Amino acid sequence: MKQIIVVILSLSILSCSQKVSKKDLEGVWWFYDGTGDGELTFKNDSITIDNGYGLPNKARYKLKKDSILLFFEGNTKTDFLKYNYKDSILSYKNARYYKRFNGEDSSGMVHKKFDLINIKSTKTIHSDSLNLSQSSIFGAFKNKKNELKLILNDATTSVENLSSFLLVTNCFGSNHIYHPPYLLLGEKINLEDLKEIYIYSNVVNYNSIHILTNYDFQNRLFHFYDIRIELFKEQLLKNGLPPREFDIARTDYITEFKPEIVVLKSKDDFGKLDILKTNLNYLISIDLNLPIEDYLHLNQKINSLRKTQKINIRTELINL
């Protein structure tokens, strides 16, 4: 049985005789100052804390004198929430909130939940840093028909619209800034899906992407993977997309760089990377049927080899 954890939020009020009531809290509170999650919603005996990325965390709450008791599933942590009666401001962690809607006005509101794939990484980024970044942020998921769909500017659409989205969201005046985008990776996404996303990113000069795979609510940390996008010219042509001037065909790459080809069909093959030499070029052929979690961990290992041992590695996603 899942452990139910009690998180106590203490309310500091201006007068000891005043007590916060459910009526005071009921409704939607919007973030307006500091650093924090997008909104807090109190309804009946529950509170929903929404970080704005479709990853709301819900808990039951009870009032006890001037305190709120929150019942979360997860690790125990004590936070302090303050209510200022003078200006009706709610403070939570490092953020302040004002009541945007009362309970009756917010009855029809629904928190859209994004089912993140939930794979932990050794690399994390704080939610505040993500909010302040100049990178595009979008989500990928499978619908009920098992079709790949993207969430671009809160709209659900097809992968073909990704290129224009990346161009528009990263234009600053007459300049185009190529900050690697962040991808919220949904459940059931596989390597075939990622390859499609890579193709439509690559065609507008995006050579890398940050893949967000897990969210630590208590610490407000996203787990992510850095991925280098590497595609050969024929992969773009196959999808009807124009290659860039500097894109190279696979045969030309092999002729020019004479790489050692390393085939990875499963996690059992990853040991082949332990014997790579620094004075050679390598083309790592990764099977498209590789589980997504194994692929992400594999990329961490490849990036480590590139950085620490200065090994020249190029990767490809293919059917083996």
C-alpha positions in Angstrom: 0.0 0.0 0.0 1.3 3.4 -0.9 2.5 5.4 2.0 0.5 8.5 2.8 2.7 11.4 3.8 1.6 14.4 5.8 3.0 17.7 4.7 2.3 20.5 7.2 1.9 24.1 5.8 1.9 26.7 8.6 0.0 29.9 8.0 1.3 33.1 9.5 -1.5 35.6 10.0 -1.6 39.2 11.0 -3.7 38.7 14.1 -3.7 35.7 16.4 -7.5 35.9 16.6 -7.9 35.5 12.9 -8.2 32.0 11.5 -8.0 31.1 7.8 -11.1 29.4 6.5 -11.9 27.1 3.6 -13.9 30.0 2.1 -10.7 32.2 2.2 -8.8 29.6 0.3 -11.5 28.1 -2.1 -10.7 28.9 -5.7 -7.7 29.5 -8.0 -4.6 31.4 -6.9 -2.3 32.7 -9.6 1.4 33.2 -9.3 2.5 36.8 -9.7 5.8 37.4 -7.9 9.0 35.5 -6.9 9.8 32.0 -8.2 7.4 29.2 -8.0 4.7 27.0 -9.5 2.0 28.5 -11.8 -1.1 28.2 -9.7 -2.7 26.8 -6.6 -6.2 25.5 -6.6 -8.3 24.8 -3.5 -11.5 22.9 -3.9 -13.5 21.0 -1.3 -10.9 19.2 0.8 -8.1 19.2 -1.9 -5.4 21.4 -3.2 -3.8 21.1 -6.7 -0.3 22.6 -7.3 0.2 23.1 -11.0 3.7 23.9 -12.4 2.3 24.9 -15.7 3.7 22.0 -17.7 0.8 19.6 -17.2 2.3 18.0 -14.1 -0.1 19.0 -11.3 0.3 17.5 -7.9 -2.8 16.9 -5.9 -3.3 16.5 -2.1 -6.0 16.5 0.5 -5.9 19.3 3.0 -7.4 20.0 6.4 -7.4 23.2 8.5 -6.2 23.1 12.0 -6.3 26.4 13.8 -3.9 28.6 11.8 -2.4 25.7 9.8 -3.2 23.6 6.7 -2.4 19.9 6.7 -1.6 18.5 3.3 -1.7 14.8 2.6 0.7 13.9 -0.2 2.0 10.6 -1.5 5.8 10.7 -1.5 8.7 11.9 0.7 8.0 13.8 3.9 8.7 17.5 3.7 7.5 20.5 5.7 6.7 23.7 3.9 5.3 27.0 5.1 2.4 28.8 3.5 1.4 32.2 4.7 -1.8 34.1 4.2 -1.9 37.9 4.5 -5.3 39.1 5.4 -4.5 42.7 4.7 -3.9 42.3 1.0 -5.3 38.8 0.6 -1.9 37.4 -0.7 -0.9 33.8 -0.3 2.8 33.0 0.0 4.1 29.5 -0.8 7.8 28.8 -0.7 9.5 31.7 -2.7 6.3 32.7 -4.6 3.3 34.9 -3.9 -0.2 34.3 -5.2 -3.4 36.3 -5.6 -6.8 34.8 -5.8 -7.9 34.9 -9.5 -11.1 33.0 -9.2 -13.4 32.2 -6.3 -14.6 28.6 -5.9 -17.9 29.1 -7.8 -16.0 30.7 -10.7 -13.5 27.9 -11.0 -15.8 24.9 -10.8 -15.4 24.1 -14.5 -11.6 24.4 -14.6 -9.7 21.3 -15.4 -6.0 20.7 -14.9 -4.6 19.1 -18.0 -2.3 16.3 -17.0 0.7 15.2 -19.1 1.8 11.6 -18.6 5.6 12.1 -18.4 7.6 8.9 -19.2 9.2 9.0 -15.7 12.8 8.0 -16.3 15.4 9.4 -13.9 18.6 10.9 -15.1 21.9 12.1 -13.6 21.2 15.6 -14.9 18.5 17.9 -13.6 17.3 21.4 -14.1 15.3 23.4 -11.7 11.8 24.5 -12.8 12.7 28.1 -12.3 15.7 27.8 -14.6 13.5 26.2 -17.2 10.9 29.0 -16.9 13.7 31.6 -17.5 15.4 29.8 -20.4 15.0 31.1 -23.9 14.5 27.6 -25.3 11.3 26.3 -26.8 9.4 23.8 -24.7 7.0 21.3 -26.2 5.6 17.9 -25.4 5.3 14.6 -27.3 2.8 11.8 -26.6 0.8 9.0 -28.2 -3.0 9.4 -28.5 -5.6 6.7 -28.2 -4.9 5.6 -31.8 -1.2 5.3 -31.0 -0.4 8.2 -33.2 2.5 10.6 -32.4 1.2 14.0 -31.3 2.9 17.1 -30.2 1.8 19.9 -27.8 3.0 23.2 -29.3 1.9 26.4 -27.5 -0.8 24.4 -25.6 -2.3 23.1 -28.9 -2.2 19.4 -29.9 -0.9 18.9 -33.4 1.2 16.7 -35.7 5.0 16.5 -35.9 5.0 18.2 -39.3 4.3 21.5 -37.5 7.4 21.3 -35.3 9.8 23.0 -37.7 7.7 26.2 -38.0 7.1 26.2 -34.2 10.8 26.1 -33.5 11.5 28.9 -36.0 8.8 31.2 -34.7 9.5 30.7 -31.0 13.2 31.3 -31.3 13.1 34.5 -33.5 14.3 37.6 -31.7 13.9 40.5 -34.1 15.8 39.7 -37.3 18.0 37.2 -35.4 17.3 33.5 -34.9 18.8 32.0 -31.7 19.4 28.3 -31.8 18.9 27.4 -28.1 18.3 23.6 -27.9 14.6 23.0 -27.2 13.3 21.1 -24.3 11.0 18.1 -25.0 8.6 16.7 -22.4 8.6 13.0 -23.3 5.3 11.3 -22.8 4.6 7.7 -22.0 4.7 5.2 -24.9 7.0 7.3 -27.1 9.5 5.1 -28.8 12.7 5.6 -30.9 10.7 5.7 -34.2 8.8 8.7 -32.7 12.0 10.4 -31.5 13.6 9.9 -34.9 10.6 11.8 -36.5 11.0 14.6 -34.0 14.8 14.8 -34.7 14.1 15.0 -38.5 11.8 18.0 -38.2 14.2 19.7 -35.7 17.2 19.1 -37.8 15.7 20.6 -41.0 15.6 24.0 -39.2 19.2 23.7 -38.0 18.6 22.2 -34.5 21.4 19.8 -33.9 20.6 19.0 -30.2 17.7 18.7 -27.9 17.1 18.3 -24.1 14.7 15.5 -23.3 12.7 16.0 -20.0 11.8 12.6 -18.6 10.9 13.0 -14.9 9.7 15.6 -12.5 10.7 15.7 -8.8 7.8 17.7 -7.3 9.2 18.2 -3.8 12.4 19.8 -5.2 10.9 21.2 -8.4 13.6 19.5 -10.5 13.2 18.1 -14.0 15.4 15.1 -15.0 16.7 15.4 -18.5 19.0 14.0 -21.2 21.2 15.9 -23.7 20.8 14.4 -27.1 22.9 15.2 -30.2 20.7 15.0 -33.3 22.7 13.2 -36.1 21.0 12.4 -39.4 22.2 11.5 -42.8 21.0 13.2 -45.9 19.0 10.2 -47.2 16.9 10.1 -44.0 15.7 13.7 -44.6 15.0 13.0 -48.3 13.0 9.9 -47.3 10.6 12.1 -45.4 10.3 14.6 -48.2 12.4 17.3 -46.4 15.2 19.3 -48.0 18.7 18.5 -46.6 20.9 21.4 -45.6 24.1 22.2 -47.6 26.4 20.6 -45.0 24.3 17.4 -44.5 26.2 14.3 -45.6 25.0 11.1 -47.1 25.9 7.9 -45.2 28.0 6.5 -48.0 30.0 9.7 -48.3 30.5 9.8 -44.6 31.9 6.3 -44.5 34.2 7.1 -47.5 35.5 10.3 -46.0 35.9 9.3 -42.4 36.4 5.5 -42.6 34.7 4.9 -39.3 34.6 1.6 -37.4 30.9 0.6 -37.3 29.6 -0.6 -33.9 26.1 -2.2 -34.0 24.0 -2.0 -30.8 20.8 -4.1 -30.9 20.2 -4.4 -27.2 21.5 -3.3 -23.8 23.8 -6.4 -23.8 25.8 -4.8 -26.6 26.7 -1.6 -24.7 29.9 -3.2 -23.4 31.3 -2.7 -26.9 31.7 0.9 -26.1 34.2 0.1 -23.3 36.9 -0.8 -25.9 36.7 2.2 -28.2 40.0 3.8 -29.1 40.7 7.6 -29.2 42.5 7.5 -32.6 39.6 6.1 -34.6 36.3 7.4 -35.9 33.1 5.4 -34.9 29.7 5.1 -36.3 27.3 3.7 -33.7 24.3 2.0 -35.3 21.5 1.9 -32.8 18.5 -0.4 -33.4 15.2 1.5 -33.5 13.6 -1.3 -31.5 15.8 -0.5 -28.5 13.7 0.5 -25.4 13.6 4.2 -24.9 15.1 4.0 -21.4 18.1 2.0 -22.6 18.5 4.5 -25.5 18.6 7.5 -23.1 21.1 5.9 -20.8 23.2 4.9 -23.8 23.3 8.5 -24.9 24.6 9.5 -21.5 27.4 7.0 -21.9 28.3 8.1 -25.4 28.3 11.8 -24.3 30.7 10.8 -21.5 33.1 9.1 -23.9 33.0 12.1 -26.2 33.8 14.5 -23.4 36.2 12.5 -21.2 38.1 10.4 -23.7 37.7 12.7 -26.8 36.5 9.8 -28.9 35.0 10.8 -32.3 31.5 9.2 -32.3 28.6 9.6 -34.7 25.3 7.8 -34.1 22.5 6.7 -36.3 19.0 5.2 -35.6 18.3 2.4 -38.0 16.3 -0.9 -38.3 18.7 -3.7 -37.7 
